[in-house]
Amino acid sequence: MTYKVFVDGQEGTTGLRIHEYLAARQDVEVLRIDADKRKDPDERSRLLNAADVAFLCLPDAASREAAFMINNKNTCLIDASTAHRTAPGWAFGLPELARDQRQKIRDSKRIANPGCHASAFILAVRPLVDAGLLSPESLVSATSITGYSGGGKGMIADYETSGDAKYSSPRPYALGLAHKHLPEMMTHTGLTSAPVFMPIVANYYKGLLVTVPLHLASLRGGARPEDLHEALTAHYAGERFINVKPLRDAATLAEGAVDVQACNDTNRVDLFVFASDTQALVMARLDNLGKGASGAAVQSMNVHLGLDEGLGL
């Protein structure tokens, strides 16, 4: 069977990468909009309603507008914006979130693609909450370092063409402590308070690492580092795209640092637990344009259509 797919917002970094994933597939017919009609609501509506699967790679307001354009009950909408990630009636497009998440994605015609920082944070923290090691009321912090491609074409141009020396060093941002990923980071981990979250953009193209520091004394039941690692291992048993590294991963310790870009050009997430007798670092590493964006969207499409989950990835 051939599925008709339309990408609304095909010129952005996420849309372009989705097209790359789909280009080699024989089971997909990509519907394309003429360049001079990209902002024509009638033409966009026609293509959205002609598609079996439509990806929205648009700003939030435009994504909400596009969602209202669809009257074909058979069109599955996968929204890569922030607009619907905590909205009722939308399935969260992270199949590994919980045991019933794939069924929710299969059953829904409205799927919200997770944010890149949020994906890594949720995958690191949700198993600890589910296992009862981390209380939902816990006050958690997290740091995320990411390549500049996550900022879209404008930021890419700043880093690659401006020549401004300020772009040569890491740059913490979202200093108002109101990053747009925070609502989904709470909703899909079960935390009742937003984490204190500091994202940092650095002078490399892609690759993301979220680090969650924990005091072992703050965990439930006298939890040990081994308990944290076991919670991750059990939660992701059998997951093809989640790789839980050994506790205090010897190879990484021998290197002396974590390679933030080691998951680039894959749909893989690597999870780490490093610890002393009193503290732990839980880390999640991914490609912010892959599993953190376009790869996750294509994975959700595959799940929804009942296809091999890794098809094209």
C-alpha positions as CSV (number, residue, x, y, z in Angstrom):
1,M,0.0,0.0,0.0
2,T,1.1,3.5,-0.8
3,Y,0.4,6.3,1.8
4,K,0.0,9.9,0.8
5,V,2.1,12.2,3.0
6,F,2.1,16.0,3.1
7,V,4.6,18.2,5.0
8,D,3.2,21.6,5.7
9,G,6.2,23.8,6.4
10,Q,8.5,21.7,4.2
11,E,11.3,24.3,4.0
12,G,12.2,24.4,7.7
13,T,14.9,22.2,9.3
14,T,12.3,19.7,10.6
15,G,10.4,19.5,7.3
16,L,13.5,19.1,5.2
17,R,14.7,16.3,7.4
18,I,11.3,14.5,7.2
19,H,11.6,14.7,3.4
20,E,15.0,13.1,3.6
21,Y,13.7,10.2,5.7
22,L,10.8,9.7,3.3
23,A,12.8,10.1,0.0
24,A,14.0,6.5,-0.2
25,R,10.7,4.8,0.8
26,Q,8.6,3.0,-1.8
27,D,5.5,3.0,0.4
28,V,5.1,6.8,0.5
29,E,3.8,9.3,-2.0
30,V,4.9,12.8,-0.9
31,L,2.5,15.5,-1.8
32,R,4.2,18.8,-2.6
33,I,2.9,22.3,-2.7
34,D,4.1,24.7,-5.4
35,A,6.5,27.3,-4.1
36,D,4.1,30.2,-5.0
37,K,1.2,28.6,-3.1
38,R,3.0,27.7,0.2
39,K,0.9,30.3,2.0
40,D,-2.3,29.8,0.0
41,P,-4.9,28.5,2.5
42,D,-7.0,26.8,-0.1
43,E,-4.1,24.8,-1.6
44,R,-2.8,23.9,1.9
45,S,-6.2,22.7,2.9
46,R,-6.6,20.6,-0.2
47,L,-3.3,18.9,0.4
48,L,-3.8,18.4,4.1
49,N,-7.2,16.7,3.4
50,A,-5.7,14.6,0.6
51,A,-3.1,13.1,2.9
52,D,-3.2,9.9,4.9
53,V,-0.6,11.6,7.1
54,A,0.1,15.3,7.4
55,F,3.1,16.7,9.2
56,L,2.9,20.3,10.6
57,C,6.4,21.9,10.8
58,L,5.1,25.3,11.5
59,P,5.0,28.0,14.3
60,D,2.4,27.3,17.0
61,A,-0.3,29.7,15.7
62,A,0.0,28.4,12.2
63,S,-0.2,24.8,13.4
64,R,-3.4,25.5,15.3
65,E,-4.8,27.1,12.1
66,A,-3.8,24.1,10.0
67,A,-5.4,21.7,12.4
68,F,-8.7,23.5,11.9
69,M,-8.4,23.2,8.1
70,I,-8.7,19.4,8.2
71,N,-12.2,17.9,7.7
72,N,-11.1,14.5,6.4
73,K,-11.6,12.2,9.3
74,N,-9.0,9.8,7.9
75,T,-6.1,12.3,7.8
76,C,-3.6,11.7,10.6
77,L,-2.0,14.9,11.8
78,I,1.4,14.9,13.4
79,D,2.3,18.3,14.8
80,A,6.0,19.2,15.3
81,S,5.2,22.5,17.0
82,T,4.6,23.2,20.7
83,A,0.9,23.9,20.2
84,H,-0.7,20.5,21.1
85,R,1.8,18.7,23.3
86,T,-0.4,18.9,26.4
87,A,-3.7,19.4,24.6
88,P,-6.7,17.0,25.4
89,G,-7.4,14.6,22.5
90,W,-3.8,14.6,21.2
91,A,-1.6,11.6,21.7
92,F,2.0,12.4,22.7
93,G,4.3,11.1,20.0
94,L,6.9,9.3,22.3
95,P,6.2,5.5,21.8
96,E,8.6,4.6,24.6
97,L,6.8,6.8,27.2
98,A,4.7,4.0,28.7
99,R,3.4,0.5,27.9
100,D,0.2,1.8,26.4
101,Q,1.6,4.7,24.5
102,R,1.9,2.9,21.1
103,Q,-1.7,2.0,21.3
104,K,-2.6,5.6,21.9
105,I,-0.6,6.6,18.9
106,R,-2.2,3.9,16.7
107,D,-5.7,5.0,17.7
108,S,-5.3,8.7,17.4
109,K,-5.6,10.9,14.3
110,R,-3.9,13.8,16.3
111,I,-0.3,13.2,17.4
112,A,1.9,15.9,19.0
113,N,5.6,15.4,18.4
114,P,7.7,16.0,21.5
115,G,10.3,18.8,21.8
116,C,14.0,17.9,21.7
117,H,14.9,18.9,25.2
118,A,11.7,17.5,26.5
119,S,12.2,14.1,24.8
120,A,15.5,13.6,26.6
121,F,14.3,14.9,29.9
122,I,11.1,12.8,29.9
123,L,13.0,9.6,28.8
124,A,15.4,10.1,31.7
125,V,12.9,11.0,34.4
126,R,9.6,9.2,33.7
127,P,11.0,5.7,34.6
128,L,12.2,7.1,38.0
129,V,8.8,8.5,38.8
130,D,7.0,5.3,37.6
131,A,9.3,3.2,39.7
132,G,8.5,5.2,42.8
133,L,12.1,6.4,43.2
134,L,11.4,10.0,42.5
135,S,8.3,11.6,44.1
136,P,6.0,13.6,41.7
137,E,6.5,16.4,44.2
138,S,10.3,16.4,43.8
139,L,12.0,19.6,43.0
140,V,14.2,18.7,40.0
141,S,16.7,20.6,37.9
142,A,18.2,19.9,34.5
143,T,20.8,21.2,32.1
144,S,20.7,20.6,28.4
145,I,23.4,21.3,25.9
146,T,22.5,21.3,22.2
147,G,23.8,22.2,18.8
148,Y,22.6,25.3,17.1
149,S,20.5,23.6,14.4
150,G,17.7,23.3,17.0
151,G,17.2,27.1,16.7
152,G,16.1,26.8,13.0
153,K,17.4,28.6,9.9
154,G,17.9,32.0,11.7
155,M,20.1,30.6,14.3
156,I,22.0,28.4,11.8
157,A,22.7,31.5,9.8
158,D,23.9,33.3,12.9
159,Y,26.4,30.6,13.8
160,E,27.6,29.8,10.3
161,T,27.7,33.2,8.5
162,S,27.7,36.1,11.0
163,G,31.4,35.7,12.1
164,D,30.5,37.2,15.5
165,A,32.8,36.0,18.2
166,K,30.0,35.5,20.7
167,Y,28.9,32.4,18.9
168,S,32.2,30.6,19.5
169,S,31.4,29.8,23.1
170,P,28.4,28.0,24.8
171,R,25.5,30.3,25.4
172,P,22.9,29.6,28.2
173,Y,19.5,30.9,27.2
174,A,15.8,30.9,28.3
175,L,16.9,32.9,31.3
176,G,13.3,33.9,32.1
177,L,12.9,30.3,33.3
178,A,9.8,29.8,31.1
179,H,11.1,27.6,28.3
180,K,8.4,26.4,26.0
181,H,9.1,22.7,26.7
182,L,8.4,22.9,30.4
183,P,4.7,22.1,30.3
184,E,5.3,18.8,28.4
185,M,8.3,18.0,30.7
186,M,5.9,18.2,33.7
187,T,2.8,16.6,32.1
188,H,4.6,13.5,30.7
189,T,6.8,12.8,33.7
190,G,4.2,13.3,36.3
191,L,6.1,16.0,38.1
192,T,3.9,18.5,39.8
193,S,6.5,21.4,39.7
194,A,8.4,22.6,36.7
195,P,12.1,21.6,36.7
196,V,14.6,24.4,37.0
197,F,15.8,24.1,33.5
198,M,18.9,25.6,31.9
199,P,19.4,25.0,28.1
200,I,22.7,25.9,26.5
201,V,23.4,26.2,22.8
202,A,26.9,25.6,21.6
203,N,29.0,26.0,18.5
204,Y,28.3,22.7,16.8
205,Y,25.5,21.7,14.4
206,K,23.5,19.0,16.2
207,G,23.5,16.6,19.2
208,L,21.8,17.1,22.6
209,L,22.5,15.9,26.1
210,V,20.2,16.5,29.1
211,T,21.6,16.0,32.6
212,V,19.5,15.6,35.7
213,P,21.5,15.8,39.0
214,L,20.0,14.1,42.0
215,H,20.9,13.8,45.7
216,L,20.4,10.1,46.6
217,A,19.1,11.3,50.0
218,S,16.2,13.0,48.3
219,L,15.0,9.8,46.6
220,R,12.4,7.5,48.1
221,G,13.3,4.4,50.1
222,G,17.0,5.0,50.4
223,A,17.5,4.4,46.7
224,R,20.9,3.6,45.4
225,P,22.5,4.3,42.0
226,E,21.8,0.6,41.2
227,D,18.1,1.3,41.7
228,L,18.1,4.2,39.3
229,H,19.9,2.1,36.7
230,E,17.5,-0.8,37.1
231,A,14.5,1.5,36.8
232,L,15.7,2.7,33.4
233,T,16.7,-0.8,32.3
234,A,13.3,-2.3,33.2
235,H,11.3,0.5,31.7
236,Y,13.1,0.3,28.3
237,A,13.5,-3.5,28.1
238,G,13.0,-4.5,24.4
239,E,13.0,-0.9,23.1
240,R,15.0,-0.8,19.9
241,F,15.8,2.9,20.0
242,I,16.7,3.2,23.7
243,N,20.1,2.2,24.8
244,V,20.7,2.1,28.6
245,K,24.4,2.2,29.1
246,P,26.0,0.2,32.0
247,L,26.0,1.9,35.4
248,R,29.0,4.3,35.6
249,D,29.7,3.4,31.9
250,A,33.4,2.4,31.9
251,A,34.0,3.5,28.3
252,T,32.8,7.0,29.0
253,L,34.7,7.3,32.2
254,A,37.9,6.1,30.4
255,E,37.3,8.9,27.9
256,G,36.9,11.4,30.7
257,A,33.8,13.1,29.2
258,V,30.5,12.4,27.4
259,D,30.5,12.8,23.6
260,V,27.3,14.9,23.1
261,Q,27.2,14.1,19.3
262,A,27.6,10.3,19.5
263,C,23.9,9.7,18.6
264,N,23.9,12.0,15.6
265,D,22.4,10.6,12.4
266,T,20.5,7.9,14.4
267,N,17.1,7.6,16.0
268,R,18.8,6.3,19.2
269,V,18.7,7.6,22.7
270,D,21.6,6.7,25.1
271,L,20.8,6.8,28.8
272,F,23.5,7.0,31.5
273,V,23.7,6.9,35.3
274,F,26.9,8.2,36.9
275,A,27.1,8.3,40.6
276,S,29.1,8.6,43.8
277,D,27.9,7.3,47.2
278,T,25.7,10.4,47.7
279,Q,24.9,11.9,44.3
280,A,23.9,10.8,40.8
281,L,23.7,12.2,37.3
282,V,21.1,10.8,35.0
283,M,21.8,11.7,31.4
284,A,20.0,11.3,28.1
285,R,21.7,11.8,24.7
286,L,20.0,12.1,21.3
287,D,20.2,13.8,17.9
288,N,18.1,16.9,18.2
289,L,17.1,16.7,14.5
290,G,16.5,13.0,14.7
291,K,14.8,11.4,17.7
292,G,14.5,15.0,19.0
293,A,12.4,16.1,16.0
294,S,12.0,14.6,12.5
295,G,13.0,11.0,13.4
296,A,10.4,10.9,16.2
297,A,7.7,12.2,13.8
298,V,8.4,9.5,11.3
299,Q,8.6,6.9,14.0
300,S,5.1,8.0,15.2
301,M,3.8,7.8,11.6
302,N,5.1,4.2,11.3
303,V,3.5,3.3,14.6
304,H,0.2,4.9,13.7
305,L,0.1,3.1,10.3
306,G,1.0,-0.3,11.8
307,L,4.3,-0.4,9.9
308,D,7.8,-1.5,11.1
309,E,8.6,1.2,13.6
310,G,12.1,1.7,12.2
311,L,11.1,2.0,8.6
312,G,13.1,4.7,6.9
313,L,15.0,5.5,10.1
